[in-house]
Amino acid sequence: MKKSYILGAILSIAIIGNGIAQEAENLVTNPSFEGTKGKLKRLKQINKAVDWFSPTKLRADLYSEKQKGTPIAVPNNVYGKEDASDGINYAGVVMYSFNGREPRTYISTQLSEKLEKDVRYCIRYNVSLADLSKYAVNNLGAYLSKKPLEIESKNDIVLTKKKELSSIIKIKNNKVFEKRYSWETVCGDYIAKGGEEFLTLGNFSETIDTKAKKLKKKKGFRGSQIKNAYYYIDEVSVTILEDGEKCACGEVDETEVERVIYSKQNTSLDGFTVAQITENSTVYFAYLKSNLTLRAKEDLDILAGRLIDSSSYSIKIFGHTTADEMKAAKSEELYNGLSGRRIDAVIEYLKGHGIDASR
């Protein structure tokens, strides 16, 4: 007799950017740093990402899932652990150092076309604070300019002129970004002056004007904390906003996020029966996303192995969306059917292991 068990609810929790930038025309040509040139070997190689460069003499960092076991790996690297928000790569920058003792780093790119005067744009990128950062800060910004910033030194880029300040985009409340277990979105509206063609990400404020929150070291991480605020960056976008359209950051309830993130059980516990593994299998998706994370794939790999060994078992898969996601779906048609797409993603991945869809 064929036995049937339930694969736990597919839930969306981690805070990262929504899919707007992926659907609309993105003027950033390599938004997730997936396009690379040459071989990555060490830190300070953001120039290996196609169409990206550092405007100062001190280069920012590039991380990749292809560099496992090295300081620049994804998810485990020299500064902590984080899956990519999208794809397998992301960048890393220093946004702040204690008393300005170490230079900050920045990343820049040339847009695919110049911005049009008086047109509204949504500027967005995802950030995650590195686990070994001792500080978290505000003033995370995006600067748009007609010409590239080129600093012939390793000094911080501090912009003070009125025209420059009006071209820096920060999140509306200019909050301190302190999450070290998921991605958050920095975003804001921008009315173009006309002709802007270069985008630079970083902290453009004086150290004394930057709010820094001191953090305790996270349990389970080896090494000493670094005395700065180091952020991973992924999914950068510049898109046109239509009349009445808002540049939403997709924030969700932080209390709920923390509770669910830390209560997750992996399917890899030794000694579990097929039934127990299946009943404890919950695949977590990113906010408003239906693509599988690396951790989700690892859990599904284990589940698939047990199902292959026990051919008499079948499973039921249930999809779920949060209240915040359902609210987003009311205003953005592209988010409709999100739970169904999550179910399909799981089915397709299991089918890739040779498990028939009928199971």
N, C-alpha and C positions, 0 to 999 in steps of 0.2 A: 504494500500500500504506500502510495506516495505521500510524504509528509510535507506540510506547508507551514512556514514560519514567516514572521513579519520583520522586514528590515526597517528599523526605527525611522521616525520622521526626519525628513531632509530639511534642515533648518538653516536659516541665514542669520549670521550674527556679526562677523568681523566688520569693522567700520572701514570701508574703502570706497573710492569713488564709484558713481553709478555709470551706466553705459552710454550716457549722452555723447561723450567725446568719441566713442567708437562708432556711433550711428551717424552723427553729423560730420561735415567735412572738417577734419582736423588740420590746421595749418602747421602743426608740428609733424615733421616727416618721419621721425623715429621716436615716437612717444614713449615706448617702453624699453628703449635701449636694446632691442632685440637684434637690430642690424649692427654687426661688428666687423672690424677689419684687423687683420693680423691676429697674433696670439696673445691672450691675456696671461701675464706672468706674476704680477705683483700689484700693490696699491698704486695710486696716482696715475691711473691709465684711462681716465674718462675719454681721452682722445681716441681710444680704440672703438668707441661707439660712433657709428656713422652719423655725421652731421652735428656732433656735440663737441664742445671744447671748453676749456677753462679760461676765463678772461685775465687771470693773474698768473704770475710765474709759478704759483703753487697749484698743481692740478688736483682735481677732485678724484673720487674713486669709482670704479666700475666692478660690479659683482656678477657672477654667472653660475648657474647650476652645473655648467660643464666643468667647472674648476673644483670639483669635490676634493675635500681633504687639504685645501689650501686656504690662506687667509682671506681670499676673495671669493669664497664659495657661497652658494645659495642652497639651503637656508642657513647653514652653520658657517660663520666667518669670524674674523678676528675681533669684531665688536659685539657679537651676539648671534641671535638666531631669528630669521624672518623669511617666510616664503615670499616670493614675488607677488606683487599685487596683480600683475598680468604677465604672462609669459614666463621666462626663466631668468631674466636679468633685471638689475636695478642699479641706480647710482647711489653714491654716498657723499655727503658734504658736512663740513664743520660749520655750524651756524653761530657758535659762541664758544669762547674759552674764558676761564676764570681770570678776571682782571685783564683780559685781552692778551694773555701771555703767548698764545699760539695764534697764527694767522687763520682766518676763516678761508673756506673754499667756496667756489661758485661753479655753476654750469651754465653754458650758453648754447643757443642754437639759432640758426637763421630760418625764419618762417618760409613756407612755400610761396607766399605772396605777401605783398605789403598790405597793411591795414588801411581801410578806407575811412576818410574823415567823417566824423559824427556817427559812425556805425558802432553799435553796441556789441561787445564781445564777451564771452565767458572764458576766463583764464582759470585753469584747474591743474592741480597735481596732487598726488598722494604722498604722504610722509609717514614714516614709522621711526620712532626714537630708538636708537640702538640700545640693547640691553645693558651695556657697560657704561653708558653715559651717566655722568654724575649730575648733570644739569638738564633741565628742560626749559625752553624759552618761547617767547612770543616773537613778533617782528619777522616771521617767515614771509618772505615777499617774492613777487615776480615783477621784474622791471622790463618795460618795453621801450625800445629806442630805435632811431633811424639808422644809427651806426653801431657797430659792435663795440662793447667795452673792452679796452685793451690797456691793462695796467702793467707797466714795466717793472714790477716788483712783486713781492709776496704780501703786500699790505692789504688790509681790509678795504672793501669798497664802501665808503660812506657817502651817501647822497644827501645834500643839504639844500640845494637850490629849489626854489618853488616849482619850476618846470619839471625838475627831476622827481620831486616828491609826488607830483600829480600823476606821474607815470608808473608809480609803484602800486601794485595790487596786493592787498592783504585780506585775510578773512575779516568780515565785518566787525566782530568783537575783539579782534587781535588777541585771541586767547593764547595761553601757553599750551603747546602741543606736547603732552607728556605720556602718551600711551606707548608702551614698550611691547605689547603683545598683539597688535593689529595695526591696520592702516587707517589713517585719517585723511581728510581732504582739505587742502588749502584752496580756496576759490574766491572769486569776486568778479563783479561787472567792471567793464572798462569801456569808456567812450573814446574812440581813437581820435587822435589829433590829425592823423593822416600821414602815411609814409613809414610808420613803424614797421621794422622788418626783423629785429633781433629781440629774443627773449632771454633774460638772465634770471636764474633762481638763486636765492640766498638771503642773507640778512644785511640790509643796507643802512642800518641805524648804528649810532654810537653805542659802544658797550655799556656806558652809563645809562643810556636810555632803553636798554633791553632788560625786560623782566626775566630773571633767572630763578627757577625753582630747584632747590637742591633735593636730590633723590637718594634713597638708600639703595644699596646694591641688591639686585634680585637674587633670590636663593637659587642655587643650582648652577650658577655661572662661574666658571673659573677665571682667574685673572683679576687684576685691579681695575677699578673704575677709572675711566679717562676723565680728566678735569675739563670737560667741555660738553657741549650739546651736539651730538652727532646724529644726523638723520639720514635714513635711506629715502630715496625718491623714486617714484614710478608713475606711469600713466600721466604724462604731461599733455595738456591740450589747450588749444586756442580755437574757439569756434564762434561763429556769428550767432547772436541772439535775435530771434524774430520779435516783432512787436508784442509786448506783454509777456514774453518768455523770461523766466527767472534762471539765474545761475545757482541752482540748489546744491548744497554740499552733501545732502543725504545723511545727516546725522541721526543716530538712533539713541535710545535710552541707555546711558552708560552703565547704570546699575544692572540692568538686564544683561548687557553684554558681558560684564565681568563675571556674573553669576554663571552663565552658561558656558563661557570659554573655559573656566576652571573646573567645571563638573563633567567635562567630556570624558567618556571612557573609550579607550581604543579597543579594536577587535583583536589585538595581538596578544591578549593575556593567555599565558600557557595554561593548559588544563581545562579550558572551556570546551564544552560539547558544541557541535554544529548549531544546535538549537540556541544555546546560550550566546554564542558568538553573534548569531543573526539577530537575536532579540536585543543585543547591546550595540548593534551597528547603527550609528547615527552619522550621516555624512554632512559636514558643515560647509555651507557655501558662503561666499562673501556677499556683502550687501548689494542687492539688486543684480547679482551675477548667477549664471548657471554653468560656468566652467569649473571643472574639478580642480581643487588645490592639490599640491604635492602630498600633503598629509592625508587627504581624502583618498587619493589613489593608493597610498600605502595600506590604508585600512581595507580598501576594496580588494587589493591584491591578496590579502590574507583570507578574506571572506571567500573570494573566488577559489582559492586553493582548497578550502574545506568543501566547497560545493562540488568541485571536480572529484574529490575523493569520495564524496557521498552523493552519488548520482540519483538517489531516490528522493532527495530533498528538493523542494521548490520554495521560493520566497515571494512575499508581497512587498511592494515598494510604495511608500506614501510620500507625497511631496508636501512642502509647507512653505508659507510665506509669512513674514511678520506683519503686524498691524501697520508699521511704518512703510513697508513695501507695498501693501495693499493701497495705502493712501497715495503713494507715488504713482501706482498704476492708474488711478483715477484721473491724474493730470497728464500722464505720459503713456500713450497707447502701446509703446514698444515694450512696456513691462507687463502687459497682460499675458497670462498663461505662464508666468514664471515658474510656478511649482511643477507644471507639466514638463517644462524644458529641463528642470533639474532631474526629474524622474528619467527622462530620455537620456540624459548624460550618464546616469548610473547604469542604465540598461546597456547602452552602447559600450561602456567600459567593460562590463562583465562579458558582453558578447565577444569583445576583443580577446578574452581569455578562452574562447571556445565554448562558452556556456550558451546553450540555445535560448532564444528569447521566450520560448514557451514555458521555461522554468521560472 
